[in-house]
Amino acid sequence: ESPWLYDIIIDFRRLEGEISRDYIAFLTHKWRDLEGGRDHHKCMALITDDAGLKLELSRMVDVMPHRLISFFTSTDDALDWISVCGSGPVSAVA
């Protein structure tokens, strides 16, 4: 009901097909309109080993300035980061 209240992990490693730049832009702008600045200091860990997808997803960082976003290639690394992300100053890894 209020997804902006939670830290988020999204694993793209089993994604079949492609996500277009336009669709990513649509989703990020839709998210920004939905959360209305209420997701301050919440974290988003994105898991992918696809360099092209990482490049496209990295565009979300500018559209979602209140959320800490970082990229990982493993679930363990993403879980480790997100478990401490909201507990103090943590820098997002691009």
Secondary structure, 3 states (H helix, E strand, C coil): CCHHHCCEEEECCCCCCCCCHHHHHHHHHHHHHHHCCCCCCCEEEEECCCHHHHHHHCCHHHHCCCCEEEEECCHHHHHHHHHHHCCCCCCCCC
